Amino acid sequence: MARPRSYATSIVEEIRSIDLADLRRWGMLDPARVGRKGAIPAVTWRHATGIEQLGVIAERDGVLFIRRDDQGNLGKPFIPFVFTPTRFGGTRVWFRCPGCGLGCRVLYGVASLRCRKCRGLKYESQYQSPAFRLLGRARKIRRRLGISDTFGDSLPPKPRYMRWRTYNRLERLVERLETVWCAMMRADVARLTRKLE
Protein backbone atom coordinates (compact mmCIF):
# COMPACT_ATOMS: atom_id res chain seq x y z
CA MET A 1 0.00 0.00 0.00
CA ALA A 2 1.49 3.33 -1.05
CA ARG A 3 2.06 5.97 1.59
CA PRO A 4 -0.20 9.01 1.49
CA ARG A 5 1.17 12.09 -0.27
CA SER A 6 0.46 14.24 2.77
CA TYR A 7 3.37 12.67 4.69
CA ALA A 8 6.67 14.43 3.99
CA THR A 9 8.83 11.92 5.88
CA SER A 10 10.83 9.42 3.83
CA ILE A 11 10.43 5.74 4.56
CA VAL A 12 13.14 3.29 5.55
CA GLU A 13 12.61 1.15 2.44
CA GLU A 14 13.55 4.08 0.13
CA ILE A 15 16.95 4.87 1.71
CA ARG A 16 20.22 2.96 1.32
CA SER A 17 21.20 1.24 4.55
CA ILE A 18 23.99 -0.72 6.19
CA ASP A 19 22.87 -3.42 8.62
CA LEU A 20 25.35 -4.62 11.24
CA ALA A 21 23.77 -8.09 11.12
CA ASP A 22 24.37 -8.29 7.33
CA LEU A 23 28.01 -7.26 7.72
CA ARG A 24 28.46 -9.98 10.35
CA ARG A 25 26.69 -12.59 8.19
CA TRP A 26 28.87 -11.72 5.17
CA GLY A 27 32.04 -12.02 7.29
CA MET A 28 32.96 -8.34 6.84
CA LEU A 29 33.47 -7.69 10.56
CA ASP A 30 36.50 -9.96 10.69
CA PRO A 31 39.64 -7.73 10.67
CA ALA A 32 41.51 -10.51 8.81
CA ARG A 33 38.99 -10.29 5.94
CA VAL A 34 40.94 -7.62 4.03
CA GLY A 35 42.30 -9.54 1.07
CA ARG A 36 45.88 -10.63 0.58
CA LYS A 37 46.31 -8.19 -2.30
CA GLY A 38 44.85 -5.29 -0.32
CA ALA A 39 41.30 -5.69 -1.67
CA ILE A 40 38.73 -4.12 0.62
CA PRO A 41 35.31 -5.78 0.97
CA ALA A 42 32.51 -3.42 -0.04
CA VAL A 43 28.77 -2.99 0.30
CA THR A 44 27.28 -2.39 -3.16
CA TRP A 45 24.01 -0.69 -4.17
CA ARG A 46 22.69 -0.71 -7.73
CA HIS A 47 20.50 2.19 -8.86
CA ALA A 48 19.36 3.91 -12.08
CA THR A 49 22.55 5.93 -12.59
CA GLY A 50 25.00 3.13 -11.86
CA ILE A 51 26.63 1.37 -8.93
CA GLU A 52 27.59 2.86 -5.59
CA GLN A 53 30.08 1.17 -3.26
CA LEU A 54 31.14 1.67 0.33
CA GLY A 55 34.35 -0.05 1.42
CA VAL A 56 34.28 -1.75 4.82
CA ILE A 57 37.38 -2.11 7.00
CA ALA A 58 36.63 -3.78 10.33
CA GLU A 59 38.60 -2.84 13.40
CA ARG A 60 38.32 -4.06 16.97
CA ASP A 61 36.41 -1.01 18.22
CA GLY A 62 34.51 0.03 15.09
CA VAL A 63 34.24 0.06 11.30
CA LEU A 64 36.02 2.37 8.87
CA PHE A 65 33.89 3.06 5.79
CA ILE A 66 35.63 4.26 2.62
CA ARG A 67 33.85 6.10 -0.19
CA ARG A 68 34.73 8.46 -3.02
CA ASP A 69 32.38 11.40 -3.44
CA ASP A 70 31.30 12.93 -6.77
CA GLN A 71 34.46 15.08 -6.93
CA GLY A 72 36.72 12.05 -6.40
CA ASN A 73 37.67 12.96 -2.82
CA LEU A 74 38.14 10.02 -0.49
CA GLY A 75 35.95 10.08 2.62
CA LYS A 76 36.75 7.80 5.55
CA PRO A 77 34.10 8.01 8.28
CA PHE A 78 34.87 5.82 11.28
CA ILE A 79 31.82 4.45 13.10
CA PRO A 80 32.70 3.17 16.58
CA PHE A 81 30.95 0.27 18.24
CA VAL A 82 28.83 0.42 21.39
CA PHE A 83 28.84 -2.69 23.58
CA THR A 84 25.88 -3.55 25.82
CA PRO A 85 25.81 -6.49 28.26
CA THR A 86 23.48 -9.38 27.51
CA ARG A 87 21.36 -11.16 30.06
CA PHE A 88 23.46 -14.31 30.52
CA GLY A 89 26.92 -12.81 30.07
CA GLY A 90 28.72 -11.57 27.01
CA THR A 91 28.07 -8.40 25.06
CA ARG A 92 26.00 -7.22 22.11
CA VAL A 93 27.57 -4.96 19.50
CA TRP A 94 25.87 -1.89 17.97
CA PHE A 95 26.95 0.98 15.74
CA ARG A 96 27.29 4.30 17.60
CA CYS A 97 25.28 6.77 15.49
CA PRO A 98 27.48 9.78 14.57
CA GLY A 99 24.44 12.06 14.92
CA CYS A 100 22.98 11.25 18.33
CA GLY A 101 25.63 8.94 19.81
CA LEU A 102 23.13 6.17 20.60
CA GLY A 103 23.57 2.53 19.66
CA CYS A 104 21.78 1.28 16.54
CA ARG A 105 21.89 -1.79 14.31
CA VAL A 106 21.22 -0.06 10.97
CA LEU A 107 22.77 3.11 9.55
CA TYR A 108 21.13 4.98 6.67
CA GLY A 109 22.70 7.03 3.89
CA VAL A 110 25.96 6.77 1.96
CA ALA A 111 27.94 10.00 2.31
CA SER A 112 26.85 10.64 5.91
CA LEU A 113 25.70 7.68 7.95
CA ARG A 114 22.98 8.22 10.58
CA CYS A 115 20.41 6.15 12.48
CA ARG A 116 16.71 6.05 11.56
CA LYS A 117 15.73 8.60 14.20
CA CYS A 118 18.40 11.12 13.17
CA ARG A 119 17.26 10.81 9.55
CA GLY A 120 13.60 11.18 10.59
CA LEU A 121 12.61 7.97 8.77
CA LYS A 122 9.53 5.87 9.35
CA TYR A 123 8.67 2.31 8.37
CA GLU A 124 6.21 1.83 5.52
CA SER A 125 3.86 -0.03 7.86
CA GLN A 126 3.55 3.10 10.02
CA TYR A 127 1.58 4.70 7.18
CA GLN A 128 -0.82 1.76 6.88
CA SER A 129 -4.15 1.56 8.65
CA PRO A 130 -4.34 -0.91 11.57
CA ALA A 131 -6.54 -3.25 9.48
CA PHE A 132 -3.94 -3.56 6.73
CA ARG A 133 -1.16 -4.07 9.28
CA LEU A 134 -3.08 -7.08 10.62
CA LEU A 135 -3.53 -8.46 7.12
CA GLY A 136 0.18 -7.95 6.36
CA ARG A 137 1.09 -9.91 9.49
CA ALA A 138 -1.20 -12.78 8.45
CA ARG A 139 0.38 -12.78 4.96
CA LYS A 140 3.88 -13.06 6.45
CA ILE A 141 2.81 -16.12 8.45
CA ARG A 142 1.23 -17.68 5.35
CA ARG A 143 4.47 -17.16 3.39
CA ARG A 144 6.44 -18.68 6.28
CA LEU A 145 4.29 -21.80 6.02
CA GLY A 146 5.14 -22.04 2.33
CA ILE A 147 2.04 -20.88 0.45
CA SER A 148 0.90 -17.82 -1.42
CA ASP A 149 -0.40 -14.99 0.71
CA THR A 150 -3.96 -15.27 -0.62
CA PHE A 151 -6.51 -14.28 1.99
CA GLY A 152 -8.98 -17.00 3.03
CA ASP A 153 -7.19 -20.01 1.53
CA SER A 154 -6.76 -22.95 3.85
CA LEU A 155 -3.29 -23.38 5.29
CA PRO A 156 -1.07 -26.14 3.88
CA PRO A 157 -0.05 -29.21 5.89
CA LYS A 158 2.57 -28.69 8.58
CA PRO A 159 6.07 -28.14 7.15
CA ARG A 160 8.37 -31.09 7.73
CA TYR A 161 10.61 -29.72 10.48
CA MET A 162 8.08 -27.51 12.26
CA ARG A 163 6.72 -28.58 15.64
CA TRP A 164 3.00 -29.27 15.87
CA ARG A 165 2.68 -26.81 18.73
CA THR A 166 4.20 -24.04 16.58
CA TYR A 167 2.06 -24.93 13.56
CA ASN A 168 -1.16 -24.95 15.63
CA ARG A 169 -0.25 -21.60 17.22
CA LEU A 170 0.41 -20.02 13.80
CA GLU A 171 -2.80 -21.51 12.39
CA ARG A 172 -4.85 -19.98 15.23
CA LEU A 173 -3.03 -16.66 14.86
CA VAL A 174 -3.73 -16.43 11.10
CA GLU A 175 -7.39 -17.24 11.69
CA ARG A 176 -7.67 -14.62 14.45
CA LEU A 177 -5.85 -11.91 12.43
CA GLU A 178 -8.00 -12.49 9.34
CA THR A 179 -11.21 -12.54 11.40
CA VAL A 180 -10.34 -9.23 13.05
CA TRP A 181 -9.39 -7.78 9.63
CA CYS A 182 -12.79 -8.80 8.21
CA ALA A 183 -14.59 -7.22 11.17
CA MET A 184 -12.60 -3.97 10.80
CA MET A 185 -13.31 -3.83 7.06
CA ARG A 186 -17.03 -4.44 7.62
CA ALA A 187 -17.06 -1.58 10.15
CA ASP A 188 -15.26 0.70 7.66
CA VAL A 189 -17.75 -0.17 4.89
CA ALA A 190 -20.69 0.45 7.23
CA ARG A 191 -19.21 3.82 8.27
CA LEU A 192 -18.69 4.83 4.60
CA THR A 193 -22.24 3.71 3.72
CA ARG A 194 -23.65 5.85 6.52
CA LYS A 195 -21.68 8.86 5.30
CA LEU A 196 -22.91 8.42 1.72
CA GLU A 197 -26.54 8.18 2.89
C-alpha positions as CSV (number, residue, x, y, z in Angstrom):
1,M,0.0,0.0,0.0
2,A,1.5,3.3,-1.0
3,R,2.1,6.0,1.6
4,P,-0.2,9.0,1.5
5,R,1.2,12.1,-0.3
6,S,0.5,14.2,2.8
7,Y,3.4,12.7,4.7
8,A,6.7,14.4,4.0
9,T,8.8,11.9,5.9
10,S,10.8,9.4,3.8
11,I,10.4,5.7,4.6
12,V,13.1,3.3,5.5
13,E,12.6,1.1,2.4
14,E,13.6,4.1,0.1
15,I,17.0,4.9,1.7
16,R,20.2,3.0,1.3
17,S,21.2,1.2,4.5
18,I,24.0,-0.7,6.2
19,D,22.9,-3.4,8.6
20,L,25.4,-4.6,11.2
21,A,23.8,-8.1,11.1
22,D,24.4,-8.3,7.3
23,L,28.0,-7.3,7.7
24,R,28.5,-10.0,10.3
25,R,26.7,-12.6,8.2
26,W,28.9,-11.7,5.2
27,G,32.0,-12.0,7.3
28,M,33.0,-8.3,6.8
29,L,33.5,-7.7,10.6
30,D,36.5,-10.0,10.7
31,P,39.6,-7.7,10.7
32,A,41.5,-10.5,8.8
33,R,39.0,-10.3,5.9
34,V,40.9,-7.6,4.0
35,G,42.3,-9.5,1.1
36,R,45.9,-10.6,0.6
37,K,46.3,-8.2,-2.3
38,G,44.8,-5.3,-0.3
39,A,41.3,-5.7,-1.7
40,I,38.7,-4.1,0.6
41,P,35.3,-5.8,1.0
42,A,32.5,-3.4,0.0
43,V,28.8,-3.0,0.3
44,T,27.3,-2.4,-3.2
45,W,24.0,-0.7,-4.2
46,R,22.7,-0.7,-7.7
47,H,20.5,2.2,-8.9
48,A,19.4,3.9,-12.1
49,T,22.5,5.9,-12.6
50,G,25.0,3.1,-11.9
51,I,26.6,1.4,-8.9
52,E,27.6,2.9,-5.6
53,Q,30.1,1.2,-3.3
54,L,31.1,1.7,0.3
55,G,34.4,0.0,1.4
56,V,34.3,-1.7,4.8
57,I,37.4,-2.1,7.0
58,A,36.6,-3.8,10.3
59,E,38.6,-2.8,13.4
60,R,38.3,-4.1,17.0
61,D,36.4,-1.0,18.2
62,G,34.5,0.0,15.1
63,V,34.2,0.1,11.3
64,L,36.0,2.4,8.9
65,F,33.9,3.1,5.8
66,I,35.6,4.3,2.6
67,R,33.8,6.1,-0.2
68,R,34.7,8.5,-3.0
69,D,32.4,11.4,-3.4
70,D,31.3,12.9,-6.8
71,Q,34.5,15.1,-6.9
72,G,36.7,12.0,-6.4
73,N,37.7,13.0,-2.8
74,L,38.1,10.0,-0.5
75,G,35.9,10.1,2.6
76,K,36.7,7.8,5.6
77,P,34.1,8.0,8.3
78,F,34.9,5.8,11.3
79,I,31.8,4.4,13.1
80,P,32.7,3.2,16.6
81,F,30.9,0.3,18.2
82,V,28.8,0.4,21.4
83,F,28.8,-2.7,23.6
84,T,25.9,-3.6,25.8
85,P,25.8,-6.5,28.3
86,T,23.5,-9.4,27.5
87,R,21.4,-11.2,30.1
88,F,23.5,-14.3,30.5
89,G,26.9,-12.8,30.1
90,G,28.7,-11.6,27.0
91,T,28.1,-8.4,25.1
92,R,26.0,-7.2,22.1
93,V,27.6,-5.0,19.5
94,W,25.9,-1.9,18.0
95,F,26.9,1.0,15.7
96,R,27.3,4.3,17.6
97,C,25.3,6.8,15.5
98,P,27.5,9.8,14.6
99,G,24.4,12.1,14.9
100,C,23.0,11.2,18.3
101,G,25.6,8.9,19.8
102,L,23.1,6.2,20.6
103,G,23.6,2.5,19.7
104,C,21.8,1.3,16.5
105,R,21.9,-1.8,14.3
106,V,21.2,-0.1,11.0
107,L,22.8,3.1,9.6
108,Y,21.1,5.0,6.7
109,G,22.7,7.0,3.9
110,V,26.0,6.8,2.0
111,A,27.9,10.0,2.3
112,S,26.9,10.6,5.9
113,L,25.7,7.7,8.0
114,R,23.0,8.2,10.6
115,C,20.4,6.2,12.5
116,R,16.7,6.0,11.6
117,K,15.7,8.6,14.2
118,C,18.4,11.1,13.2
119,R,17.3,10.8,9.6
120,G,13.6,11.2,10.6
121,L,12.6,8.0,8.8
122,K,9.5,5.9,9.4
123,Y,8.7,2.3,8.4
124,E,6.2,1.8,5.5
125,S,3.9,0.0,7.9
126,Q,3.5,3.1,10.0
127,Y,1.6,4.7,7.2
128,Q,-0.8,1.8,6.9
129,S,-4.2,1.6,8.6
130,P,-4.3,-0.9,11.6
131,A,-6.5,-3.2,9.5
132,F,-3.9,-3.6,6.7
133,R,-1.2,-4.1,9.3
134,L,-3.1,-7.1,10.6
135,L,-3.5,-8.5,7.1
136,G,0.2,-8.0,6.4
137,R,1.1,-9.9,9.5
138,A,-1.2,-12.8,8.4
139,R,0.4,-12.8,5.0
140,K,3.9,-13.1,6.4
141,I,2.8,-16.1,8.4
142,R,1.2,-17.7,5.3
143,R,4.5,-17.2,3.4
144,R,6.4,-18.7,6.3
145,L,4.3,-21.8,6.0
146,G,5.1,-22.0,2.3
147,I,2.0,-20.9,0.5
148,S,0.9,-17.8,-1.4
149,D,-0.4,-15.0,0.7
150,T,-4.0,-15.3,-0.6
151,F,-6.5,-14.3,2.0
152,G,-9.0,-17.0,3.0
153,D,-7.2,-20.0,1.5
154,S,-6.8,-22.9,3.8
155,L,-3.3,-23.4,5.3
156,P,-1.1,-26.1,3.9
157,P,0.0,-29.2,5.9
158,K,2.6,-28.7,8.6
159,P,6.1,-28.1,7.1
160,R,8.4,-31.1,7.7
161,Y,10.6,-29.7,10.5
162,M,8.1,-27.5,12.3
163,R,6.7,-28.6,15.6
164,W,3.0,-29.3,15.9
165,R,2.7,-26.8,18.7
166,T,4.2,-24.0,16.6
167,Y,2.1,-24.9,13.6
168,N,-1.2,-24.9,15.6
169,R,-0.2,-21.6,17.2
170,L,0.4,-20.0,13.8
171,E,-2.8,-21.5,12.4
172,R,-4.9,-20.0,15.2
173,L,-3.0,-16.7,14.9
174,V,-3.7,-16.4,11.1
175,E,-7.4,-17.2,11.7
176,R,-7.7,-14.6,14.4
177,L,-5.9,-11.9,12.4
178,E,-8.0,-12.5,9.3
179,T,-11.2,-12.5,11.4
180,V,-10.3,-9.2,13.1
181,W,-9.4,-7.8,9.6
182,C,-12.8,-8.8,8.2
183,A,-14.6,-7.2,11.2
184,M,-12.6,-4.0,10.8
185,M,-13.3,-3.8,7.1
186,R,-17.0,-4.4,7.6
187,A,-17.1,-1.6,10.2
188,D,-15.3,0.7,7.7
189,V,-17.7,-0.2,4.9
190,A,-20.7,0.4,7.2
191,R,-19.2,3.8,8.3
192,L,-18.7,4.8,4.6
193,T,-22.2,3.7,3.7
194,R,-23.7,5.8,6.5
195,K,-21.7,8.9,5.3
196,L,-22.9,8.4,1.7
197,E,-26.5,8.2,2.9
